Amino acid sequence: MKIVNRIRELRLSRGMAQTELAEKINSTPQKLSFLESGHVQISSSIDVERLSEVLDEPITRIFFIVN
């Protein structure tokens, strides 16, 4: 199983640049880029609750498991 995310899709649909979203969630554009591309799993360096607030989506609509 793999955890995938819709961060990029949701960010773009809200007209946000990576730098803008990274700043709003107190992260870096590099960490956000790696997370969006699936190269990095969720870690304590990304506040998923804050990400959910900023994107105005429940966590379960941002991250989900696929086989």
Z-matrix of the N, CA and C atoms (Angstrom, degrees):
N
C 1 1.448
C 2 1.527 1 109.78
N 3 1.303 2 114.27 1 151.48
C 4 1.452 3 120.39 2 -177.77
C 5 1.524 4 109.51 3 -135.85
N 6 1.324 5 116.53 4 140.48
C 7 1.457 6 121.01 5 174.40
C 8 1.521 7 107.67 6 -89.88
N 9 1.310 8 115.93 7 125.14
C 10 1.465 9 121.04 8 176.81
C 11 1.523 10 108.62 9 -117.66
N 12 1.322 11 115.49 10 166.40
C 13 1.451 12 118.10 11 -178.71
C 14 1.516 13 112.05 12 -140.16
N 15 1.321 14 114.62 13 163.37
C 16 1.460 15 122.58 14 178.86
C 17 1.527 16 110.83 15 -114.12
N 18 1.310 17 117.64 16 23.48
C 19 1.463 18 120.99 17 -174.11
C 20 1.528 19 111.27 18 -57.87
N 21 1.316 20 117.18 19 -50.43
C 22 1.478 21 120.23 20 -177.19
C 23 1.525 22 110.44 21 -60.31
N 24 1.328 23 116.38 22 -48.03
C 25 1.467 24 121.53 23 179.73
C 26 1.531 25 110.92 24 -56.89
N 27 1.328 26 116.49 25 -47.67
C 28 1.458 27 120.72 26 -178.55
C 29 1.522 28 111.45 27 -68.25
N 30 1.326 29 116.84 28 -40.04
C 31 1.468 30 121.37 29 179.27
C 32 1.522 31 110.14 30 -61.44
N 33 1.331 32 116.74 31 -47.70
C 34 1.459 33 120.90 32 -178.87
C 35 1.525 34 112.10 33 -66.01
N 36 1.329 35 116.48 34 -36.98
C 37 1.468 36 119.33 35 179.78
C 38 1.528 37 111.81 36 -66.38
N 39 1.316 38 116.00 37 -17.73
C 40 1.466 39 121.06 38 177.92
C 41 1.535 40 111.99 39 -101.53
N 42 1.329 41 115.04 40 4.99
C 43 1.459 42 120.43 41 176.92
C 44 1.520 43 114.67 42 69.58
N 45 1.333 44 116.27 43 28.91
C 46 1.467 45 120.53 44 -178.56
C 47 1.517 46 111.79 45 -101.11
N 48 1.313 47 115.58 46 140.79
C 49 1.466 48 121.53 47 170.83
C 50 1.525 49 108.21 48 -82.20
N 51 1.327 50 116.61 49 159.34
C 52 1.469 51 119.94 50 176.88
C 53 1.515 52 111.30 51 -57.16
N 54 1.318 53 116.67 52 -41.17
C 55 1.468 54 119.37 53 -178.28
C 56 1.516 55 111.41 54 -62.87
N 57 1.325 56 116.94 55 -38.55
C 58 1.463 57 120.97 56 179.63
C 59 1.524 58 111.31 57 -65.82
N 60 1.329 59 116.65 58 -47.65
C 61 1.461 60 120.05 59 179.92
C 62 1.530 61 110.33 60 -65.49
N 63 1.314 62 117.03 61 -43.52
C 64 1.467 63 120.37 62 179.17
C 65 1.521 64 110.57 63 -57.50
N 66 1.313 65 117.23 64 -43.13
C 67 1.466 66 120.90 65 179.35
C 68 1.527 67 110.80 66 -63.46
N 69 1.331 68 116.95 67 -42.12
C 70 1.467 69 121.20 68 -177.99
C 71 1.527 70 112.70 69 -67.37
N 72 1.342 71 117.03 70 -25.23
C 73 1.474 72 119.26 71 179.87
C 74 1.531 73 111.50 72 -105.81
N 75 1.329 74 115.70 73 13.32
C 76 1.465 75 121.22 74 178.29
C 77 1.521 76 112.84 75 57.32
N 78 1.321 77 115.52 76 47.85
C 79 1.457 78 121.75 77 178.12
C 80 1.523 79 107.91 78 -130.46
N 81 1.320 80 115.79 79 -165.96
C 82 1.463 81 120.53 80 177.47
C 83 1.527 82 108.64 81 -117.29
N 84 1.331 83 117.38 82 154.38
C 85 1.463 84 119.24 83 176.39
C 86 1.530 85 112.17 84 -58.93
N 87 1.324 86 117.12 85 -33.53
C 88 1.466 87 120.43 86 179.99
C 89 1.521 88 111.39 87 -64.29
N 90 1.337 89 117.00 88 -47.08
C 91 1.471 90 120.21 89 179.23
C 92 1.519 91 110.54 90 -63.34
N 93 1.331 92 116.43 91 -41.39
C 94 1.455 93 120.50 92 179.65
C 95 1.526 94 110.85 93 -64.48
N 96 1.320 95 117.34 94 -40.93
C 97 1.457 96 121.73 95 178.34
C 98 1.529 97 111.02 96 -60.81
N 99 1.320 98 116.65 97 -46.54
C 100 1.469 99 120.14 98 178.72
C 101 1.523 100 111.17 99 -62.90
N 102 1.326 101 117.25 100 -40.27
C 103 1.465 102 120.60 101 179.29
C 104 1.525 103 110.39 102 -65.82
N 105 1.334 104 116.96 103 -45.45
C 106 1.466 105 120.68 104 179.61
C 107 1.524 106 111.74 105 -59.67
N 108 1.309 107 116.86 106 -37.94
C 109 1.465 108 120.57 107 -177.00
C 110 1.526 109 112.76 108 -82.05
N 111 1.315 110 117.42 109 -5.49
C 112 1.451 111 120.78 110 178.09
C 113 1.514 112 114.26 111 83.69
N 114 1.334 113 117.74 112 6.23
C 115 1.459 114 120.90 113 179.98
C 116 1.522 115 112.75 114 -78.64
N 117 1.302 116 116.39 115 -18.55
C 118 1.463 117 120.71 116 -179.01
C 119 1.514 118 107.78 117 -128.54
N 120 1.309 119 115.56 118 132.82
C 121 1.455 120 119.99 119 175.90
C 122 1.529 121 109.46 120 -80.73
N 123 1.310 122 115.25 121 165.79
C 124 1.462 123 121.14 122 179.61
C 125 1.523 124 108.68 123 -56.89
N 126 1.303 125 115.97 124 134.89
C 127 1.460 126 120.10 125 178.48
C 128 1.520 127 109.12 126 -136.92
N 129 1.294 128 114.94 127 174.53
C 130 1.462 129 119.17 128 179.82
C 131 1.520 130 111.62 129 -67.71
N 132 1.339 131 117.43 130 -12.87
C 133 1.463 132 119.49 131 179.24
C 134 1.534 133 111.88 132 -77.50
N 135 1.324 134 117.34 133 -13.88
C 136 1.462 135 121.73 134 176.11
C 137 1.524 136 107.47 135 -113.18
N 138 1.313 137 116.19 136 120.22
C 139 1.464 138 121.96 137 179.05
C 140 1.531 139 107.67 138 -83.66
N 141 1.326 140 117.07 139 98.09
C 142 1.466 141 120.27 140 -175.48
C 143 1.521 142 112.42 141 -67.02
N 144 1.318 143 117.56 142 -29.73
C 145 1.461 144 119.48 143 176.81
C 146 1.518 145 110.55 144 -66.95
N 147 1.330 146 116.71 145 -41.59
C 148 1.467 147 120.66 146 177.08
C 149 1.525 148 109.93 147 -66.33
N 150 1.317 149 117.71 148 -40.24
C 151 1.456 150 122.35 149 176.93
C 152 1.530 151 110.05 150 -58.64
N 153 1.315 152 116.53 151 -43.99
C 154 1.458 153 122.14 152 177.86
C 155 1.531 154 111.18 153 -61.29
N 156 1.315 155 116.72 154 -42.39
C 157 1.466 156 120.92 155 178.98
C 158 1.522 157 111.37 156 -64.06
N 159 1.320 158 116.83 157 -48.90
C 160 1.462 159 121.41 158 -176.42
C 161 1.528 160 111.11 159 -64.40
N 162 1.332 161 117.38 160 -41.20
C 163 1.459 162 121.04 161 179.96
C 164 1.528 163 112.27 162 -82.08
N 165 1.325 164 116.72 163 -8.31
C 166 1.463 165 123.06 164 -179.68
C 167 1.528 166 111.80 165 55.08
N 168 1.318 167 114.34 166 46.81
C 169 1.470 168 122.43 167 178.54
C 170 1.521 169 108.61 168 -139.27
N 171 1.334 170 117.73 169 143.85
C 172 1.457 171 118.93 170 174.17
C 173 1.537 172 110.37 171 -64.40
N 174 1.308 173 115.86 172 149.94
C 175 1.465 174 121.07 173 -179.64
C 176 1.530 175 110.96 174 -54.66
N 177 1.328 176 116.86 175 -36.78
C 178 1.467 177 120.43 176 -178.34
C 179 1.522 178 112.74 177 -69.26
N 180 1.325 179 118.48 178 -13.26
C 181 1.469 180 120.99 179 175.25
C 182 1.522 181 111.36 180 -98.38
N 183 1.331 182 116.54 181 -5.65
C 184 1.459 183 121.37 182 177.21
C 185 1.525 184 110.06 183 -98.36
N 186 1.323 185 115.94 184 -44.84
C 187 1.475 186 122.13 185 -177.43
C 188 1.524 187 108.42 186 -117.44
N 189 1.327 188 116.42 187 140.12
C 190 1.449 189 120.10 188 174.93
C 191 1.520 190 109.95 189 -155.99
N 192 1.321 191 115.27 190 164.93
C 193 1.474 192 121.98 191 -175.66
C 194 1.517 193 109.62 192 -102.46
N 195 1.336 194 115.10 193 136.72
C 196 1.468 195 121.59 194 173.86
C 197 1.522 196 108.69 195 -124.78
N 198 1.298 197 116.85 196 155.30
C 199 1.467 198 121.37 197 177.89
C 200 1.500 199 111.09 198 -83.70
